[in-house]
């Protein structure tokens, strides 16, 4: 007789030794029963609850060639833990005059053997279902204690010996930097390119891309919220950023989903995600209307659109010119600029946070190299092993070069460079729409508008907000119009406006 061996271990028992033990006993069974083994099929870390196993499926396909008579498994649960799949694939093998035999379970070929085989398969399926319930129960208990339950650890965190999330002193500053830069107006493309150029990696140890960045910016772990399936516990994880920064990032993410539409629009509402109603704290969104055959554009409280707030709309050009003017005048003030430069230089001269991050990555890579070399010394070798080792060695060389560069490179910013950058903002041509957007994205934190006409502008580089009123704005404005600065025309129409809508 000729036969093949099918061996498998699952995710609940991931030990290479289990494969070696199965092969040893299966070969001993084959030798004892005069069966010549012509092929071995092995699935590593695949559960038998599903038939989605590559080597198993290859074995079933190749059974059509009828080159062997039996499939030897260590136990029947190696073949399948699902009675339907077991019956289905055994029927396929039987059609090809092939039967499945267990090396460790004595099952006769008579009627009593059929009953015994059914009982064993039922017990295997029961064990699988019972194990799944126990695992789920254990993971739920972990979740209620805010413990780690597997999956990828977010960038900026580590898991302590008790299974709880703790801040990683090496990568937490990187996570905080990403959120802060995005909240201050940098695009996801700029952040991703910078992170990758600096040799940084995500929590999974791979390069950054827009998807990983978006998932990170949406992850409420960073404001201290633990979540696993239906378990959500505020304060269950150490927070890396404030809720204000997190909400600003979420607002920008929602707004940026409409980037394509905004690029096609005739008019841009650049204060979207920055301008809020001071009464109900809702975001103010772009609207347009027509009066005397003229189109007027303005910002309106999103709750007022649903008739839940009484705040009057405000003219788009009026409020945008005011906010941009205040931002420009603030960075033209010598005292403010000197304080800002002092703050920036203090941050620049702090210890380089890149070096610990790169050193940690280098240590992980070197540990992986040691594990592969140790496995090769013990006889485990394949083309994929060699390719993986070469890739790790390439990463090791790159990380060493980056560490050396960071150790010998001084701060990239000087006081003169900062003054030059701020001076470029001051002298931007404000008739160019892109320049107006850069000022708002880079300098403006938030704008609050109240029903009594009060306006509060918070700038990213000032501790104290700027407080003014719409009456003062209108009084000093050069804008001349036949409608008031506050309030909207009676007749509205749809317009091609890149407004954030709820």
C-alpha positions in Angstrom: 0.0 0.0 0.0 1.0 3.6 -0.6 0.0 6.5 1.7 0.5 10.1 2.6 0.7 11.8 6.0 -1.4 14.8 7.0 -0.1 16.7 10.1 -1.4 19.9 11.6 -1.2 22.1 14.7 -3.6 24.9 15.5 -3.4 28.3 16.9 -4.3 27.0 20.4 -1.3 24.7 20.4 1.5 26.4 18.4 4.4 24.1 18.9 6.7 22.9 16.2 7.3 19.8 18.4 3.7 18.7 17.9 4.4 18.3 14.2 7.6 16.3 14.8 5.7 14.0 17.2 2.9 13.5 14.8 5.2 12.7 11.9 7.2 10.3 14.1 4.2 8.3 15.2 2.6 8.4 11.7 5.7 7.0 10.1 6.0 4.3 12.8 2.4 3.3 12.1 3.1 3.2 8.3 6.2 1.0 8.8 4.3 -1.4 11.1 1.5 -1.8 8.5 3.6 -1.9 5.4 2.6 1.4 4.0 5.0 3.3 1.8 4.8 7.1 2.4 5.1 9.1 -0.8 4.1 12.6 0.4 3.7 14.6 3.6 1.3 17.5 3.9 1.7 19.9 6.9 -0.5 22.8 8.0 1.1 25.0 10.6 -1.1 27.2 12.9 -4.3 26.3 11.1 -7.5 25.3 13.0 -9.4 22.2 11.9 -12.7 24.0 12.5 -12.4 25.3 8.9 -11.3 23.6 5.7 -9.4 26.7 4.6 -6.1 25.0 5.0 -3.7 25.2 2.0 -1.9 21.8 2.5 -5.1 20.1 3.3 -6.8 21.4 0.1 -3.7 20.4 -1.9 -3.9 16.9 -0.5 -7.6 16.7 -1.5 -6.9 17.9 -5.0 -4.1 15.5 -5.5 -6.2 12.6 -4.4 -7.8 12.7 -7.8 -4.6 11.4 -9.3 -5.1 8.2 -7.2 -1.4 7.8 -6.5 -2.0 6.6 -2.9 -4.4 4.4 -0.9 -4.6 5.9 2.6 -4.2 9.2 4.4 -2.6 8.7 7.8 -3.3 11.2 10.6 -2.1 11.2 14.2 -5.7 11.5 15.4 -9.0 12.1 13.5 -9.2 15.7 14.9 -6.1 16.5 12.9 -8.2 15.8 9.7 -11.2 17.9 10.9 -13.1 19.2 13.9 -16.2 19.8 11.9 -18.4 16.8 11.2 -19.8 18.3 8.0 -16.3 18.9 6.6 -15.1 15.5 7.8 -18.0 13.7 6.0 -17.6 15.9 2.9 -13.9 15.3 2.3 -13.9 11.7 3.4 -16.6 11.2 0.7 -14.3 12.8 -1.9 -11.4 10.6 -0.8 -13.6 7.5 -0.8 -14.7 8.2 -4.4 -11.0 8.0 -5.2 -10.6 4.7 -3.3 -8.7 6.4 -0.5 -9.5 6.1 3.2 -8.4 8.0 6.3 -6.8 6.1 9.1 -5.7 7.2 12.6 -2.2 6.2 13.8 -3.2 6.3 17.5 -6.9 5.4 17.5 -7.8 1.8 16.9 -10.9 1.9 14.7 -12.0 -1.2 13.0 -13.4 -1.3 9.5 -16.7 -2.9 10.5 -20.1 -1.4 11.7 -18.8 -0.7 15.2 -15.9 1.2 13.7 -18.4 3.6 12.0 -20.0 4.3 15.3 -16.7 4.8 17.1 -15.4 7.1 14.4 -18.6 9.2 14.6 -18.2 9.5 18.4 -14.6 10.6 18.1 -15.4 13.2 15.5 -18.3 14.5 17.6 -16.0 14.7 20.7 -13.5 16.6 18.6 -16.1 19.1 17.5 -17.4 19.4 21.1 -13.9 20.1 22.3 -13.4 22.8 19.7 -16.7 24.6 20.6 -16.1 24.3 24.3 -12.6 25.6 24.0 -13.9 28.6 22.0 -16.4 29.4 24.7 -13.7 29.2 27.4 -11.4 31.4 25.4 -14.1 34.0 24.9 -15.0 33.9 28.5 -11.4 34.4 29.6 -10.9 37.2 27.1 -14.0 39.0 28.4 -12.7 38.7 32.0 -9.4 40.2 30.8 -11.3 43.0 29.1 -13.2 43.9 32.2 -9.9 44.2 34.0 -8.5 46.3 31.1 -6.0 43.7 30.2 -4.3 43.1 26.8 -6.3 40.5 24.7 -3.9 40.0 21.8 -3.9 41.9 18.5 -1.5 44.7 17.7 -0.3 47.0 20.5 -0.8 50.6 19.4 2.2 52.7 18.8 3.2 54.4 22.0 2.2 51.6 24.4 3.7 48.4 25.8 2.2 45.6 27.8 3.5 45.0 31.4 4.0 41.7 33.2 0.4 41.8 34.4 -1.0 42.2 31.0 -2.0 45.9 31.4 -1.3 48.7 28.9 1.6 51.1 29.9 3.1 54.1 28.1 6.2 53.2 26.1 8.7 56.0 27.0 10.4 55.5 23.6 7.4 55.5 21.2 4.8 57.5 23.1 6.4 60.9 22.1 6.2 59.8 18.5 2.5 59.0 18.8 1.9 62.4 20.5 3.8 64.1 17.7 1.7 62.6 15.0 -1.6 63.7 16.6 -0.3 67.2 17.3 1.0 67.7 13.8 -2.2 66.5 12.2 -4.3 68.7 14.5 -2.2 71.7 13.6 -2.9 71.2 9.9 -0.2 69.0 8.4 -1.6 66.5 5.8 -1.5 62.8 6.2 0.8 62.5 3.2 3.4 64.9 4.8 3.3 63.0 8.1 3.6 59.6 6.5 6.5 60.6 4.3 8.3 62.2 7.3 7.8 59.2 9.6 9.1 56.7 6.9 12.0 59.0 6.0 13.0 59.0 9.7 13.0 55.2 9.8 10.0 55.0 12.2 7.5 52.2 12.1 3.9 51.6 13.2 2.9 49.4 16.2 3.0 46.4 13.8 6.6 47.2 12.8 5.8 48.2 9.2 6.0 51.4 7.2 3.4 54.1 7.7 0.7 54.6 5.1 -2.5 56.7 5.0 -4.6 53.8 6.2 -2.5 53.0 9.2 -2.3 56.7 10.1 -6.1 57.1 9.7 -6.7 54.0 12.0 -4.3 55.5 14.5 -6.0 58.9 14.5 -9.4 57.2 15.1 -8.1 55.0 17.9 -9.6 56.2 21.2 -6.9 54.2 23.2 -4.9 57.4 22.8 -7.3 59.4 25.1 -7.4 56.6 27.7 -10.4 54.5 26.5 -10.0 50.7 26.7 -12.2 48.8 24.2 -12.6 45.1 23.3 -15.7 44.0 21.4 -18.6 45.4 23.5 -16.5 46.3 26.5 -15.6 50.0 26.6 -14.0 51.5 29.7 -13.0 55.2 29.8 -9.7 55.6 31.7 -8.8 52.0 31.3 -5.6 52.8 29.3 -3.0 55.6 30.1 -3.8 58.6 27.8 -1.2 59.9 25.5 -3.1 62.9 24.1 -5.9 65.2 25.3 -9.5 64.8 24.2 -9.3 68.2 22.5 -6.5 67.2 20.2 -8.2 63.8 19.5 -11.5 65.5 18.5 -9.7 68.0 16.3 -8.0 65.2 14.5 -11.3 63.4 14.1 -12.9 66.5 12.7 -10.1 66.9 10.2 -10.5 63.3 9.1 -14.2 63.7 8.5 -13.6 67.0 6.6 -10.8 65.5 4.5 -13.1 62.7 3.3 -14.6 65.5 1.2 -11.3 66.6 -0.3 -12.2 65.5 -3.8 -15.4 67.4 -3.7 -13.7 70.5 -2.2 -11.1 70.5 -4.9 -13.9 70.7 -7.5 -15.8 73.4 -5.7 -15.8 77.1 -6.8 -15.4 78.3 -3.2 -13.6 76.9 -0.3 -14.8 77.2 3.3 -11.4 77.2 5.0 -12.7 77.5 8.6 -14.5 74.2 8.4 -13.5 72.1 11.4 -12.1 75.2 13.1 -15.2 77.4 13.6 -17.7 76.4 16.3 -20.9 77.7 17.8 -20.2 79.1 21.2 -23.7 78.4 22.4 -24.2 74.7 21.6 -20.5 73.8 20.6 -21.6 72.4 17.2 -19.4 72.9 14.2 -20.3 75.7 11.9 -20.7 74.7 8.2 -20.7 76.4 4.9 -23.9 77.7 3.3 -24.8 80.0 0.4 -27.9 81.9 -0.6 -29.1 84.4 -3.2 -30.4 87.9 -2.7 -31.1 90.3 -5.6 -29.5 87.9 -8.0 -26.2 87.9 -6.0 -24.8 84.9 -4.2 -23.7 85.3 -0.6 -21.7 82.7 1.4 -21.7 82.3 5.1 -21.1 79.9 8.0 -24.1 78.5 9.9 -24.3 76.4 13.1 -25.0 72.8 12.2 -27.6 72.6 15.0 -29.3 75.7 13.6 -29.7 73.9 10.3 -31.7 71.4 12.3 -33.6 74.2 14.1 -32.0 73.3 17.4 -29.9 76.5 17.9 -30.7 80.2 17.4 -27.2 81.4 16.5 -27.3 83.6 13.4 -25.1 82.8 10.4 -22.0 84.9 9.8 -20.6 86.1 6.5 -17.8 83.9 5.2 -15.5 86.6 3.9 -16.0 88.7 7.0 -15.0 86.0 9.6 -12.3 84.5 7.4 -10.5 87.8 6.8 -10.8 88.6 10.5 -9.2 85.3 11.7 -6.5 85.4 9.1 -5.7 89.0 10.0 -5.4 88.2 13.7 -3.1 85.2 12.9 -0.8 87.3 10.8 -0.7 90.3 13.2 0.1 87.9 16.0 3.2 86.5 14.3 4.2 90.1 13.3 4.3 91.1 17.0 8.0 91.0 18.2 7.2 90.0 21.7 5.0 87.1 20.6 7.6 86.0 18.0 10.4 86.0 20.5 8.4 83.9 23.0 7.5 81.5 20.2 11.1 81.1 19.1 12.2 80.5 22.6 9.6 77.8 23.0 10.5 76.1 19.7 14.3 76.2 20.4 13.7 74.6 23.8 11.8 71.8 22.2 14.5 71.4 19.5 17.3 71.2 22.0 15.7 68.5 24.0 17.2 65.0 23.8 16.7 63.4 20.4 13.7 61.0 20.8 14.6 59.3 17.5 17.7 57.5 18.8 15.8 55.4 21.5 13.2 54.5 18.9 15.7 53.3 16.4 17.8 51.5 19.0 14.6 49.6 20.1 13.9 48.6 16.5 17.5 47.5 16.1 17.3 45.3 19.2 14.1 43.7 17.9 15.7 43.0 14.5 18.9 41.6 16.1 16.8 39.3 18.3 15.0 38.0 15.2 18.3 37.4 13.5 19.6 35.4 16.5 16.4 33.3 16.5 16.8 32.4 12.8 20.5 31.6 13.2 19.7 29.4 16.1 17.0 27.6 14.1 19.4 27.1 11.2 22.0 25.6 13.6 19.4 23.1 14.7 18.7 22.0 11.1 15.7 24.2 10.2 16.6 25.7 6.8 14.7 26.6 3.7 14.7 29.2 0.9 12.2 31.4 2.8 14.4 31.2 5.9 17.4 32.4 4.0 15.4 35.2 2.4 14.1 36.3 5.8 17.6 36.4 7.3 18.9 38.5 4.4 16.0 40.9 4.8 16.6 41.3 8.5 20.3 41.8 8.0 19.5 44.6 5.5 17.2 46.2 8.0 20.0 45.9 10.6 22.4 47.8 8.4 19.9 50.5 7.6 19.0 51.0 11.3 22.7 51.3 12.2 23.2 53.9 9.6 20.2 55.9 10.8 21.4 55.8 14.4 24.8 57.0 13.4 23.3 59.8 11.4 21.1 60.9 14.3 24.0 60.8 16.7 26.1 63.1 14.5 23.4 65.4 13.2 22.6 68.5 15.2 19.3 70.3 15.4 17.9 71.2 12.0 16.3 74.4 13.2 17.9 77.7 14.2 16.4 81.0 15.3 17.1 82.5 11.9 15.3 79.7 10.1 12.3 80.0 12.4 12.1 83.8 11.8 12.4 83.2 8.1 9.5 80.7 8.2 7.3 83.1 10.2 8.2 86.0 7.9 7.0 84.0 4.9 3.6 83.7 6.6 3.5 87.5 7.2 4.3 88.3 3.6 2.0 85.8 1.9 -0.2 87.0 -0.8 -3.6 86.7 0.8 -5.4 86.9 -2.5 -4.1 83.4 -3.2 -6.6 80.9 -1.8 -3.9 78.3 -1.1 -2.0 80.8 1.1 -5.1 81.6 3.1 -5.6 77.8 3.7 -2.0 77.4 4.8 -2.4 80.2 7.4 -5.6 78.7 8.8 -4.3 75.1 8.9 -0.9 76.0 10.3 -1.7 78.8 12.8 -5.4 78.7 13.8 -6.5 76.3 16.5 -10.2 77.1 16.9 -12.7 79.9 16.6 -15.8 80.3 18.8 -18.8 82.5 17.8 -21.4 83.5 20.3 -25.0 84.7 20.0 -24.1 88.2 21.5 -21.5 88.6 18.7 -18.4 87.7 20.8 -15.6 85.9 18.9 -12.9 84.0 20.5 -9.9 83.0 18.4 -7.3 80.4 19.7 -4.0 80.3 17.9 -1.7 77.3 18.0 1.3 79.4 19.2 -0.5 81.6 21.8 -1.5 80.7 25.3 -4.1 83.5 25.6 -7.0 83.5 23.1 -8.0 86.7 21.2 -11.4 88.0 22.1 -13.3 90.4 19.9 -16.9 91.1 18.7 -18.6 91.1 15.3 -19.4 94.8 15.7 -15.7 95.6 16.0 -14.9 93.3 13.0 -17.5 95.0 10.8 -16.4 98.5 11.9 -12.7 97.9 10.8 -13.6 95.7 7.8 -13.0 97.0 4.3 -15.8 94.9 3.0 -18.8 96.8 1.6 -22.0 94.9 1.0 -25.8 95.4 0.8 -26.4 92.8 3.5 -25.3 92.8 7.2 -22.3 90.9 8.4 -24.6 88.6 10.4 -27.6 86.8 9.1 -28.4 85.1 5.9 -30.6 85.9 2.9 -34.2 84.6 3.1 -33.9 82.6 -0.1 -31.3 79.8 -0.1 -30.2 77.5 -2.9 -27.8 74.7 -3.2 -24.3 75.6 -4.2 -21.1 73.8 -5.0 -19.7 74.4 -1.6 -17.2 72.2 0.2 -19.2 72.4 3.5 -19.0 69.9 6.3 -22.6 68.7 6.7 -24.2 66.7 9.4 
